[in-house]
Amino acid sequence: MNDFVFDTSAETRELLDAIVDEMSSTFSIPRPEAVARINEHWGGLDLSSGDDLVLHEDGYYWALWIYFDGAVPDWSPQADRTAWVPRAAPSRDSGHWPAQARADG
């Protein structure tokens, strides 16, 4: 089942799964929230081409970019992020959350 609200290629889907894993482990957020954040960020785009620009960065890069809405002053894994402000997660009724997470409320 595809939880993403946009078209993806196999390569892009692999990257999206890596972003979800990175966001979940780095920021201690549940998988559905990570998916919702990605859907909000790229919703409406077609990422089904095997040469999409998003593939030029890795899951770590995109996890930080999406979670902090592009405001990433230090890309090192050891950075002290305690003062950084993440973008608010999309609301549950936004249409960005996976269907099961919306049903669970």
N, CA, C and O atoms as CSV, one atom per row, in Angstrom:
chain,resi,resn,atom,element,x,y,z
A,1,MET,N,N,0.835,-1.181,0.000
A,1,MET,CA,C,0.000,0.000,0.000
A,1,MET,C,C,0.881,1.247,0.000
A,1,MET,O,O,1.859,1.333,0.743
A,2,ASN,N,N,0.519,2.207,-0.845
A,2,ASN,CA,C,1.302,3.427,-0.937
A,2,ASN,C,C,0.672,4.509,-0.059
A,2,ASN,O,O,-0.448,4.949,-0.317
A,3,ASP,N,N,1.380,4.927,0.955
A,3,ASP,CA,C,0.893,5.969,1.862
A,3,ASP,C,C,1.136,7.370,1.330
A,3,ASP,O,O,0.639,8.346,1.893
A,4,PHE,N,N,1.900,7.474,0.248
A,4,PHE,CA,C,2.229,8.788,-0.290
A,4,PHE,C,C,1.139,9.247,-1.248
A,4,PHE,O,O,0.551,8.438,-1.965
A,5,VAL,N,N,0.873,10.550,-1.256
A,5,VAL,CA,C,-0.240,11.101,-2.025
A,5,VAL,C,C,0.196,11.633,-3.388
A,5,VAL,O,O,-0.495,12.455,-3.990
A,6,PHE,N,N,1.325,11.168,-3.862
A,6,PHE,CA,C,1.841,11.574,-5.166
A,6,PHE,C,C,2.468,10.359,-5.832
A,6,PHE,O,O,2.792,9.371,-5.172
A,7,ASP,N,N,2.634,10.444,-7.140
A,7,ASP,CA,C,3.224,9.342,-7.890
A,7,ASP,C,C,4.717,9.259,-7.624
A,7,ASP,O,O,5.403,10.275,-7.512
A,8,THR,N,N,5.210,8.020,-7.524
A,8,THR,CA,C,6.631,7.794,-7.276
A,8,THR,C,C,7.160,6.706,-8.200
A,8,THR,O,O,6.411,5.851,-8.673
A,9,SER,N,N,8.446,6.753,-8.444
A,9,SER,CA,C,9.133,5.657,-9.129
A,9,SER,C,C,9.652,4.710,-8.050
A,9,SER,O,O,9.578,5.019,-6.861
A,10,ALA,N,N,10.165,3.584,-8.453
A,10,ALA,CA,C,10.755,2.648,-7.487
A,10,ALA,C,C,11.931,3.308,-6.764
A,10,ALA,O,O,12.101,3.131,-5.557
A,11,GLU,N,N,12.735,4.062,-7.500
A,11,GLU,CA,C,13.899,4.730,-6.906
A,11,GLU,C,C,13.461,5.797,-5.901
A,11,GLU,O,O,14.021,5.919,-4.812
A,12,THR,N,N,12.448,6.562,-6.298
A,12,THR,CA,C,11.963,7.607,-5.405
A,12,THR,C,C,11.320,7.001,-4.170
A,12,THR,O,O,11.491,7.514,-3.064
A,13,ARG,N,N,10.581,5.912,-4.350
A,13,ARG,CA,C,9.942,5.247,-3.211
A,13,ARG,C,C,10.993,4.755,-2.212
A,13,ARG,O,O,10.799,4.844,-1.000
A,14,GLU,N,N,12.087,4.245,-2.727
A,14,GLU,CA,C,13.184,3.800,-1.855
A,14,GLU,C,C,13.721,4.977,-1.034
A,14,GLU,O,O,13.979,4.842,0.162
A,15,LEU,N,N,13.886,6.132,-1.688
A,15,LEU,CA,C,14.348,7.327,-0.985
A,15,LEU,C,C,13.319,7.773,0.050
A,15,LEU,O,O,13.684,8.124,1.172
A,16,LEU,N,N,12.047,7.762,-0.313
A,16,LEU,CA,C,10.998,8.175,0.622
A,16,LEU,C,C,10.997,7.287,1.864
A,16,LEU,O,O,10.852,7.776,2.984
A,17,ASP,N,N,11.157,6.001,1.663
A,17,ASP,CA,C,11.226,5.085,2.804
A,17,ASP,C,C,12.441,5.389,3.681
A,17,ASP,O,O,12.366,5.288,4.905
A,18,ALA,N,N,13.557,5.761,3.056
A,18,ALA,CA,C,14.758,6.132,3.817
A,18,ALA,C,C,14.518,7.418,4.602
A,18,ALA,O,O,14.991,7.553,5.731
A,19,ILE,N,N,13.787,8.362,4.015
A,19,ILE,CA,C,13.467,9.611,4.712
A,19,ILE,C,C,12.584,9.322,5.921
A,19,ILE,O,O,12.813,9.854,7.007
A,20,VAL,N,N,11.577,8.477,5.727
A,20,VAL,CA,C,10.685,8.100,6.837
A,20,VAL,C,C,11.502,7.465,7.962
A,20,VAL,O,O,11.344,7.826,9.129
A,21,ASP,N,N,12.371,6.524,7.610
A,21,ASP,CA,C,13.207,5.869,8.616
A,21,ASP,C,C,14.087,6.883,9.346
A,21,ASP,O,O,14.211,6.838,10.569
A,22,GLU,N,N,14.688,7.785,8.599
A,22,GLU,CA,C,15.578,8.800,9.192
A,22,GLU,C,C,14.801,9.732,10.112
A,22,GLU,O,O,15.254,10.024,11.219
A,23,MET,N,N,13.655,10.197,9.677
A,23,MET,CA,C,12.854,11.097,10.506
A,23,MET,C,C,12.391,10.388,11.775
A,23,MET,O,O,12.427,10.963,12.863
A,24,SER,N,N,11.964,9.156,11.632
A,24,SER,CA,C,11.476,8.403,12.787
A,24,SER,C,C,12.581,8.183,13.811
A,24,SER,O,O,12.361,8.343,15.012
A,25,SER,N,N,13.761,7.818,13.339
A,25,SER,CA,C,14.847,7.537,14.280
A,25,SER,C,C,15.508,8.807,14.817
A,25,SER,O,O,15.827,8.876,16.004
A,26,THR,N,N,15.718,9.800,13.974
A,26,THR,CA,C,16.412,11.014,14.394
A,26,THR,C,C,15.549,11.907,15.282
A,26,THR,O,O,16.043,12.493,16.246
A,27,PHE,N,N,14.259,12.010,14.956
A,27,PHE,CA,C,13.386,12.944,15.669
A,27,PHE,C,C,12.369,12.249,16.576
A,27,PHE,O,O,11.532,12.906,17.195
A,28,SER,N,N,12.444,10.936,16.652
A,28,SER,CA,C,11.544,10.143,17.503
A,28,SER,C,C,10.067,10.440,17.224
A,28,SER,O,O,9.267,10.617,18.143
A,29,ILE,N,N,9.732,10.489,15.944
A,29,ILE,CA,C,8.330,10.679,15.568
A,29,ILE,C,C,7.816,9.376,14.964
A,29,ILE,O,O,8.601,8.610,14.405
A,30,PRO,N,N,6.521,9.111,15.064
A,30,PRO,CA,C,5.982,7.889,14.483
A,30,PRO,C,C,6.007,7.935,12.950
A,30,PRO,O,O,5.972,9.002,12.336
A,31,ARG,N,N,6.067,6.752,12.365
A,31,ARG,CA,C,6.112,6.641,10.909
A,31,ARG,C,C,4.989,7.419,10.230
A,31,ARG,O,O,5.263,8.137,9.268
A,32,PRO,N,N,3.728,7.311,10.685
A,32,PRO,CA,C,2.656,8.059,10.007
A,32,PRO,C,C,2.891,9.568,9.995
A,32,PRO,O,O,2.541,10.241,9.025
A,33,GLU,N,N,3.478,10.100,11.057
A,33,GLU,CA,C,3.777,11.534,11.071
A,33,GLU,C,C,4.844,11.875,10.044
A,33,GLU,O,O,4.743,12.891,9.356
A,34,ALA,N,N,5.864,11.034,9.936
A,34,ALA,CA,C,6.905,11.268,8.928
A,34,ALA,C,C,6.305,11.251,7.525
A,34,ALA,O,O,6.628,12.101,6.696
A,35,VAL,N,N,5.431,10.281,7.263
A,35,VAL,CA,C,4.765,10.202,5.951
A,35,VAL,C,C,3.943,11.464,5.709
A,35,VAL,O,O,3.970,12.019,4.611
A,36,ALA,N,N,3.213,11.923,6.726
A,36,ALA,CA,C,2.394,13.124,6.584
A,36,ALA,C,C,3.246,14.347,6.274
A,36,ALA,O,O,2.867,15.182,5.453
A,37,ARG,N,N,4.386,14.450,6.924
A,37,ARG,CA,C,5.277,15.585,6.658
A,37,ARG,C,C,5.798,15.547,5.221
A,37,ARG,O,O,5.878,16.582,4.561
A,38,ILE,N,N,6.149,14.364,4.743
A,38,ILE,CA,C,6.623,14.212,3.363
A,38,ILE,C,C,5.496,14.526,2.387
A,38,ILE,O,O,5.709,15.226,1.397
A,39,ASN,N,N,4.296,14.011,2.660
A,39,ASN,CA,C,3.152,14.291,1.788
A,39,ASN,C,C,2.860,15.784,1.723
A,39,ASN,O,O,2.537,16.311,0.658
A,40,GLU,N,N,2.973,16.461,2.848
A,40,GLU,CA,C,2.747,17.905,2.861
A,40,GLU,C,C,3.809,18.619,2.025
A,40,GLU,O,O,3.510,19.558,1.287
A,41,HIS,N,N,5.044,18.161,2.155
A,41,HIS,CA,C,6.159,18.807,1.459
A,41,HIS,C,C,6.087,18.616,-0.057
A,41,HIS,O,O,6.282,19.568,-0.813
A,42,TRP,N,N,5.808,17.386,-0.501
A,42,TRP,CA,C,5.843,17.070,-1.929
A,42,TRP,C,C,4.476,16.757,-2.534
A,42,TRP,O,O,4.391,16.387,-3.705
A,43,GLY,N,N,3.418,16.900,-1.758
A,43,GLY,CA,C,2.084,16.622,-2.279
A,43,GLY,C,C,1.797,17.421,-3.537
A,43,GLY,O,O,2.131,18.603,-3.626
A,44,GLY,N,N,1.180,16.771,-4.501
A,44,GLY,CA,C,0.852,17.434,-5.759
A,44,GLY,C,C,1.934,17.335,-6.812
A,44,GLY,O,O,1.702,17.681,-7.971
A,45,LEU,N,N,3.108,16.871,-6.434
A,45,LEU,CA,C,4.181,16.701,-7.411
A,45,LEU,C,C,4.154,15.290,-7.989
A,45,LEU,O,O,3.588,14.376,-7.391
A,46,ASP,N,N,4.752,15.127,-9.121
A,46,ASP,CA,C,4.906,13.811,-9.748
A,46,ASP,C,C,6.376,13.423,-9.614
A,46,ASP,O,O,7.241,13.986,-10.286
A,47,LEU,N,N,6.646,12.465,-8.748
A,47,LEU,CA,C,8.021,12.003,-8.533
A,47,LEU,C,C,8.203,10.600,-9.114
A,47,LEU,O,O,8.900,9.763,-8.541
A,48,SER,N,N,7.574,10.363,-10.248
A,48,SER,CA,C,7.621,9.029,-10.847
A,48,SER,C,C,8.731,8.858,-11.872
A,48,SER,O,O,8.892,7.776,-12.437
A,49,SER,N,N,9.488,9.899,-12.115
A,49,SER,CA,C,10.613,9.793,-13.034
A,49,SER,C,C,11.811,9.191,-12.308
A,49,SER,O,O,12.048,9.499,-11.139
A,50,GLY,N,N,12.552,8.354,-12.978
A,50,GLY,CA,C,13.721,7.733,-12.369
A,50,GLY,C,C,14.886,8.687,-12.194
A,50,GLY,O,O,15.901,8.327,-11.596
A,51,ASP,N,N,14.751,9.911,-12.712
A,51,ASP,CA,C,15.849,10.870,-12.586
A,51,ASP,C,C,15.397,12.166,-11.902
A,51,ASP,O,O,15.891,13.249,-12.214
A,52,ASP,N,N,14.455,12.038,-10.969
A,52,ASP,CA,C,13.974,13.209,-10.252
A,52,ASP,C,C,15.102,13.882,-9.481
A,52,ASP,O,O,16.006,13.221,-8.972
A,53,LEU,N,N,15.034,15.189,-9.406
A,53,LEU,CA,C,16.046,15.975,-8.704
A,53,LEU,C,C,16.167,15.562,-7.234
A,53,LEU,O,O,17.254,15.631,-6.659
A,54,VAL,N,N,15.057,15.134,-6.625
A,54,VAL,CA,C,15.098,14.741,-5.212
A,54,VAL,C,C,16.063,13.588,-4.976
A,54,VAL,O,O,16.548,13.406,-3.859
A,55,LEU,N,N,16.344,12.819,-6.002
A,55,LEU,CA,C,17.242,11.667,-5.861
A,55,LEU,C,C,18.708,12.076,-5.733
A,55,LEU,O,O,19.567,11.232,-5.477
A,56,HIS,N,N,18.996,13.359,-5.910
A,56,HIS,CA,C,20.384,13.823,-5.829
A,56,HIS,C,C,20.828,14.082,-4.390
A,56,HIS,O,O,21.988,14.414,-4.145
A,57,GLU,N,N,19.906,13.929,-3.441
A,57,GLU,CA,C,20.252,14.041,-2.027
A,57,GLU,C,C,19.807,12.758,-1.331
A,57,GLU,O,O,18.994,12.007,-1.870
A,58,ASP,N,N,20.338,12.508,-0.137
A,58,ASP,CA,C,19.992,11.264,0.573
A,58,ASP,C,C,18.879,11.489,1.590
A,58,ASP,O,O,18.402,12.608,1.776
A,59,GLY,N,N,18.478,10.405,2.240
A,59,GLY,CA,C,17.400,10.453,3.217
A,59,GLY,C,C,17.685,11.373,4.381
A,59,GLY,O,O,16.780,12.049,4.871
A,60,TYR,N,N,18.925,11.413,4.833
A,60,TYR,CA,C,19.312,12.287,5.945
A,60,TYR,C,C,19.068,13.751,5.586
A,60,TYR,O,O,18.468,14.494,6.362
A,61,TYR,N,N,19.530,14.157,4.419
A,61,TYR,CA,C,19.362,15.538,3.958
A,61,TYR,C,C,17.880,15.917,3.958
A,61,TYR,O,O,17.481,16.918,4.552
A,62,TRP,N,N,17.067,15.087,3.274
A,62,TRP,CA,C,15.647,15.422,3.134
A,62,TRP,C,C,14.913,15.353,4.473
A,62,TRP,O,O,13.990,16.135,4.703
A,63,ALA,N,N,15.299,14.446,5.350
A,63,ALA,CA,C,14.651,14.371,6.663
A,63,ALA,C,C,14.830,15.685,7.415
A,63,ALA,O,O,13.869,16.221,7.966
A,64,LEU,N,N,16.048,16.202,7.441
A,64,LEU,CA,C,16.300,17.471,8.115
A,64,LEU,C,C,15.609,18.626,7.397
A,64,LEU,O,O,14.981,19.472,8.033
A,65,TRP,N,N,15.725,18.657,6.080
A,65,TRP,CA,C,15.130,19.749,5.295
A,65,TRP,C,C,13.622,19.832,5.538
A,65,TRP,O,O,13.088,20.913,5.790
A,66,ILE,N,N,12.942,18.695,5.463
A,66,ILE,CA,C,11.489,18.674,5.620
A,66,ILE,C,C,11.093,18.962,7.069
A,66,ILE,O,O,10.193,19.765,7.316
A,67,TYR,N,N,11.753,18.319,8.016
A,67,TYR,CA,C,11.385,18.475,9.432
A,67,TYR,C,C,11.579,19.907,9.922
A,67,TYR,O,O,10.756,20.429,10.674
A,68,PHE,N,N,12.678,20.545,9.489
A,68,PHE,CA,C,12.971,21.906,9.932
A,68,PHE,C,C,12.620,22.952,8.877
A,68,PHE,O,O,13.045,24.103,8.971
A,69,ASP,N,N,11.848,22.551,7.882
A,69,ASP,CA,C,11.348,23.470,6.855
A,69,ASP,C,C,12.476,24.257,6.189
A,69,ASP,O,O,12.342,25.446,5.901
A,70,GLY,N,N,13.578,23.570,5.955
A,70,GLY,CA,C,14.705,24.186,5.255
A,70,GLY,C,C,15.651,24.980,6.133
A,70,GLY,O,O,16.724,25.372,5.673
A,71,ALA,N,N,15.293,25.226,7.371
A,71,ALA,CA,C,16.139,26.013,8.276
A,71,ALA,C,C,17.092,25.082,9.019
A,71,ALA,O,O,16.859,24.735,10.177
A,72,VAL,N,N,18.167,24.681,8.343
A,72,VAL,CA,C,19.133,23.732,8.894
A,72,VAL,C,C,20.494,24.419,8.975
A,72,VAL,O,O,21.233,24.437,7.990
A,73,PRO,N,N,20.837,24.986,10.139
A,73,PRO,CA,C,22.098,25.711,10.255
A,73,PRO,C,C,23.341,24.828,10.344
A,73,PRO,O,O,24.451,25.308,10.114
A,74,ASP,N,N,23.175,23.565,10.668
A,74,ASP,CA,C,24.327,22.668,10.819
A,74,ASP,C,C,23.903,21.266,10.389
A,74,ASP,O,O,23.029,20.651,11.001
A,75,TRP,N,N,24.533,20.776,9.333
A,75,TRP,CA,C,24.142,19.475,8.763
A,75,TRP,C,C,24.838,18.289,9.417
A,75,TRP,O,O,24.528,17.147,9.080
A,76,SER,N,N,25.760,18.517,10.329
A,76,SER,CA,C,26.493,17.404,10.916
A,76,SER,C,C,25.564,16.557,11.798
A,76,SER,O,O,24.699,17.095,12.489
A,77,PRO,N,N,25.747,15.248,11.768
A,77,PRO,CA,C,24.900,14.372,12.591
A,77,PRO,C,C,25.006,14.663,14.091
A,77,PRO,O,O,24.079,14.360,14.843
A,78,GLN,N,N,26.125,15.248,14.533
A,78,GLN,CA,C,26.327,15.532,15.959
A,78,GLN,C,C,25.823,16.920,16.356
A,78,GLN,O,O,26.017,17.332,17.500
A,79,ALA,N,N,25.189,17.643,15.451
A,79,ALA,CA,C,24.738,19.010,15.740
A,79,ALA,C,C,23.781,19.027,16.934
A,79,ALA,O,O,22.979,18.112,17.122
A,80,ASP,N,N,23.886,20.069,17.716
A,80,ASP,CA,C,22.968,20.271,18.832
A,80,ASP,C,C,21.716,20.950,18.278
A,80,ASP,O,O,21.735,22.136,17.948
A,81,ARG,N,N,20.629,20.184,18.182
A,81,ARG,CA,C,19.392,20.691,17.584
A,81,ARG,C,C,18.355,21.104,18.633
A,81,ARG,O,O,17.192,21.324,18.297
A,82,THR,N,N,18.763,21.207,19.880
A,82,THR,CA,C,17.797,21.473,20.948
A,82,THR,C,C,17.105,22.837,20.783
A,82,THR,O,O,15.970,22.997,21.232
A,83,ALA,N,N,17.746,23.799,20.165
A,83,ALA,CA,C,17.141,25.125,19.994
A,83,ALA,C,C,16.455,25.290,18.631
A,83,ALA,O,O,15.830,26.319,18.371
A,84,TRP,N,N,16.569,24.301,17.785
A,84,TRP,CA,C,15.955,24.391,16.463
A,84,TRP,C,C,14.450,24.169,16.580
A,84,TRP,O,O,13.996,23.398,17.425
A,85,VAL,N,N,13.700,24.828,15.754
A,85,VAL,CA,C,12.246,24.728,15.805
A,85,VAL,C,C,11.743,23.968,14.570
A,85,VAL,O,O,11.878,24.443,13.443
A,86,PRO,N,N,11.164,22.787,14.798
A,86,PRO,CA,C,10.645,22.044,13.650
A,86,PRO,C,C,9.350,22.663,13.132
A,86,PRO,O,O,8.618,23.330,13.864
A,87,ARG,N,N,9.097,22.424,11.872
A,87,ARG,CA,C,7.814,22.816,11.294
A,87,ARG,C,C,6.732,21.978,11.979
A,87,ARG,O,O,6.955,20.801,12.263
A,88,ALA,N,N,5.593,22.552,12.240
A,88,ALA,CA,C,4.499,21.814,12.862
A,88,ALA,C,C,4.039,20.691,11.935
A,88,ALA,O,O,4.010,20.851,10.714
A,89,ALA,N,N,3.685,19.572,12.521
A,89,ALA,CA,C,3.160,18.453,11.733
A,89,ALA,C,C,1.813,18.857,11.139
A,89,ALA,O,O,1.086,19.650,11.737
A,90,PRO,N,N,1.477,18.322,9.976
A,90,PRO,CA,C,0.165,18.625,9.392
A,90,PRO,C,C,-0.959,18.141,10.305
A,90,PRO,O,O,-0.793,17.170,11.043
A,91,SER,N,N,-2.078,18.810,10.253
A,91,SER,CA,C,-3.218,18.381,11.067
A,91,SER,C,C,-3.727,17.042,10.543
A,91,SER,O,O,-3.553,16.715,9.369
A,92,ARG,N,N,-4.347,16.286,11.414
A,92,ARG,CA,C,-4.841,14.951,11.059
A,92,ARG,C,C,-5.876,14.990,9.937
A,92,ARG,O,O,-6.023,14.012,9.204
A,93,ASP,N,N,-6.590,16.095,9.794
A,93,ASP,CA,C,-7.620,16.187,8.756
A,93,ASP,C,C,-7.113,16.876,7.482
A,93,ASP,O,O,-7.908,17.288,6.637
A,94,SER,N,N,-5.799,16.997,7.351
A,94,SER,CA,C,-5.204,17.702,6.208
A,94,SER,C,C,-5.203,16.890,4.923
A,94,SER,O,O,-5.044,17.442,3.834
A,95,GLY,N,N,-5.381,15.571,5.049
A,95,GLY,CA,C,-5.277,14.710,3.871
A,95,GLY,C,C,-3.859,14.228,3.615
A,95,GLY,O,O,-3.621,13.478,2.669
A,96,HIS,N,N,-2.915,14.649,4.448
A,96,HIS,CA,C,-1.517,14.252,4.275
A,96,HIS,C,C,-1.163,12.971,5.028
A,96,HIS,O,O,-0.187,12.300,4.692
A,97,TRP,N,N,-1.946,12.636,6.034
A,97,TRP,CA,C,-1.646,11.457,6.850
A,97,TRP,C,C,-2.068,10.188,6.124
A,97,TRP,O,O,-3.025,10.208,5.350
A,98,PRO,N,N,-1.361,9.077,6.367
A,98,PRO,CA,C,-1.798,7.788,5.791
A,98,PRO,C,C,-3.228,7.473,6.242
A,98,PRO,O,O,-3.640,7.870,7.332
A,99,ALA,N,N,-3.961,6.775,5.419
A,99,ALA,CA,C,-5.374,6.491,5.691
A,99,ALA,C,C,-5.579,5.831,7.050
A,99,ALA,O,O,-6.503,6.199,7.774
A,100,GLN,N,N,-4.754,4.882,7.403
A,100,GLN,CA,C,-4.923,4.190,8.686
A,100,GLN,C,C,-4.730,5.130,9.863
A,100,GLN,O,O,-5.442,5.024,10.861
A,101,ALA,N,N,-3.775,6.050,9.760
A,101,ALA,CA,C,-3.544,7.006,10.848
A,101,ALA,C,C,-4.721,7.959,10.980
A,101,ALA,O,O,-5.073,8.347,12.095
A,102,ARG,N,N,-5.345,8.348,9.857
A,102,ARG,CA,C,-6.527,9.204,9.930
A,102,ARG,C,C,-7.684,8.472,10.590
A,102,ARG,O,O,-8.444,9.055,11.362
A,103,ALA,N,N,-7.810,7.174,10.273
A,103,ALA,CA,C,-8.892,6.357,10.852
A,103,ALA,C,C,-8.690,6.167,12.352
A,103,ALA,O,O,-9.646,6.162,13.128
A,104,ASP,N,N,-7.417,6.010,12.746
A,104,ASP,CA,C,-7.112,5.805,14.172
A,104,ASP,C,C,-7.294,7.072,14.989
A,104,ASP,O,O,-7.507,7.030,16.201
A,105,GLY,N,N,-7.204,8.224,14.281
A,105,GLY,CA,C,-7.429,9.526,14.895
A,105,GLY,C,C,-6.474,9.851,15.947
A,105,GLY,O,O,-6.555,10.924,16.545
